[in-house]
Structures are given as structure tokens and as C-alpha cells.
Amino acid sequence: MTEESQALVRSVLVVANPAAGTTSDRLTADVLAECANRAADVRLYRTTGRGDATAAVSAARSETVGHRVPDLVVAVGGDGTVHEVVAGLVAQGPAARPALAIVPAGTGNSGYKMLWSDRPWRTALTAVLDGPGHGARLRRIDLAHLTETGAKVFLGACSGVIADALRVARSVPQSGRDRYTTAFADAAAAFTPYPGRVTVDGTPLYEGPTVLANVGGGRFRGGRYQVLPHSELDDGLLDVCVIGSPISPHEVPELTRRAAHLGLPGVHYGRGRRIVVERLDGVPLCFEHDGNLQPPDLARLTFEVLPGALPVWGADTAVLAAPAAEARA
């Protein structure tokens, strides 16, 4: 079957998280209307708690009376909502795996930005529903498998100050990306590097005082910070960036916002199929993945690439390449 025939959208499941930062009844209604204009079968599932999105998507992959298996799942929410939707898409193996589209309604919305840059959500969703040749492209992108927990990582995972910023953000009164920007600056100002080591395909990349170690495919964190500006979504590899001594933590937000950290002493960048991030003093790592702060239970994280694991809609190649080109300029 060709990509074009696979891309034809007949049935849509919209998964909306009402608790996400900028979700509203009006936004959800607008998304449903856009989908109904082009697809015969459109369903809405509103989440009510953690894990709901994963369960809803998993159930939808089994055909039910009156509904066909969706061709498209639209995640309306932030990076955490997208993570749960992805978990539902990949939970039962590749059979009847719908494609993913994102409508950004969270704090950082880094997953949306890595796929669409700064395009308005309505423009992006219309392009998806119209299919290839209308500014959208269906791709099979890589995921990361965190072996210690079994989690599938869509956007990326980070130890250190970026994870700590999520903890700080809980007490920041702002909304959207401004909330994370404030939290990142506050967390960086107070952060103490931890003794760490990062290994790529069995070869040490870095060992020493560590401000952060970011693993994944997404170029952005917090919607503004280009920690992995050269990452490609479907090259079969995971990118990793480690920022350590002599970079001061308080410099990291501005450096990564401009992708000006690459090439500086203390910054180490690599690619591989298996990446291990460790804390060497036995204290559990502060880490997050896909915008979700994780329990401090592990001192070692092992990420293995899952090549081409997820069909996902994004902008055409030219638009996707723009952030990396700007970062290298």
C-alpha cells in the first residue's frame, strides 16, 4: 500500500485533556469541527486522569460496533498528553496502528514544535486531513525505549536541570511557555551539578560534573530550548547532549535557547542506538521524559532506539529542517 493510500483519513479519534494548560471547550469544539469537515467518523474522548489517554487509544485500536479503527488519533493537550497517546498507539504492536497528529494545548508543546515549527494548529490539522501534497507529510519516526521501566519515549528524556525545572514550574503562576521559561531560569540559578557518566553504544561520551544529559529525537525542550538542534526524527539513531563542567547552570537557558552551547568546552554531543545515563554517587537521578517528571527511583537510565516505530504527521521536510539550519548559522 502506498503512503498516499495509507494517509487517507476516514476515521478520527480526538483525545483531549481538559486539564492541560491551554485546553478549552472552544478549542476542542473547533478541533472536532475541522475533523468532521473531512472525515466520516469522528469521536471524542476527554481524559479524566493519568493513564486515560493510553487506555482510550488502546481500546480504539480494537474495532467496536459503529466505529472503525481510527486512521488518525489527534492528541489535544501538552507533551504529557502526547506521551500517553503514543503509549496507547504502540502498546499492541504495529498491527492497525493509527497515525498521530497533535494540537498543542499544554505548557511547552515541544512535540508539536518539533513536527510543525510555529505553524498555527488549524493550518497544520487541515494539512493533515487533506493529506500529502498539502504541506503535511506522514513519517515513521523513531522512539526511545527506556529499558528500566519499559516506557516508550516520544520527545526525549533529560536528567538534571531541565527535569528540575518541571518541579519548580509547579509553583510558577504563569501559563504556557512563559511558565517553563521562568521555571528553567529559577532552577538553573539554584542547580548543583551531579557526578554523572554518559555512554553511547558502549563508548564513554562524558564523565564528570553534569548539568544535564538530554537523550531523544526532539530538537526542543520547553518549546524554546534547542538542546538537540541536529536531531533527525527518522534516522534510526538517538541523539544525546551532555552539558557539564565548566558550563555554569545559570548559563544553560540562554545558551540552549540560541543553540549556542554546541562546541563549547564542557558540551558533548553524540548519536547512537543505545545510550546510558548514570549518576555515580548512588543518589537517584532527577529526570523526566516527554515533559513528565519521573519518580526519583533510578540512578541509571538505558535508552534503546526503536527505529520507525510511530507513524506521525508533521510539516514537509523543508519546514522541519528550518530550526536545525538556523541553529547551525
Stockholm file with secondary structure:
# STOCKHOLM 1.0

chainA/1-329         MTEESQALVRSVLVVANPAAGTTSDRLTADVLAECANRAADVRLYRTTGRGDATAAVSAARSETVGHRVPDLVVAVGGDGTVHEVVAGLVAQGPAARPALAIVPAGTGNSGYKMLWSDRPWRTALTAVLDGPGHGARLRRIDLAHLTETGAKVFLGACSGVIADALRVARSVPQSGRDRYTTAFADAAAAFTPYPGRVTVDGTPLYEGPTVLANVGGGRFRGGRYQVLPHSELDDGLLDVCVIGSPISPHEVPELTRRAAHLGLPGVHYGRGRRIVVERLDGVPLCFEHDGNLQPPDLARLTFEVLPGALPVWGADTAVLAAPAAEARA
#=GR chainA/1-329 SS CCHHHHHCCCEEEEEECTTSTTCCHHHHHHHHHHHHTTCSEEEEEECCSTTHHHHHHHHHTSCBTTBCCCSEEEEEECHHHHHHHHHHHHTTCSTTCCEEEEEECSSSCHHHHHHHTTCCHHHHHHHHHHCTTSSEEEEEEEEEEETTTTEEESSEEEEEHHHHHHHHHTTCCCCHHHHHHHHHHHHHHHCCCEEEEEEETTEEEEEEEEEEEEEESCSCBTTTBCSSTTCCTTSSCEEEEEEETTSCGGGHHHHHHTTCCTTSTTEEEEEESEEEEEETTSCCCCEEETTEECCSCCSEEEEEEEEEEEEEEEECHHHHHHHHHHHHC
#=GC SS_cons         CCHHHHHCCCEEEEEECTTSTTCCHHHHHHHHHHHHTTCSEEEEEECCSTTHHHHHHHHHTSCBTTBCCCSEEEEEECHHHHHHHHHHHHTTCSTTCCEEEEEECSSSCHHHHHHHTTCCHHHHHHHHHHCTTSSEEEEEEEEEEETTTTEEESSEEEEEHHHHHHHHHTTCCCCHHHHHHHHHHHHHHHCCCEEEEEEETTEEEEEEEEEEEEEESCSCBTTTBCSSTTCCTTSSCEEEEEEETTSCGGGHHHHHHTTCCTTSTTEEEEEESEEEEEETTSCCCCEEETTEECCSCCSEEEEEEEEEEEEEEEECHHHHHHHHHHHHC
//
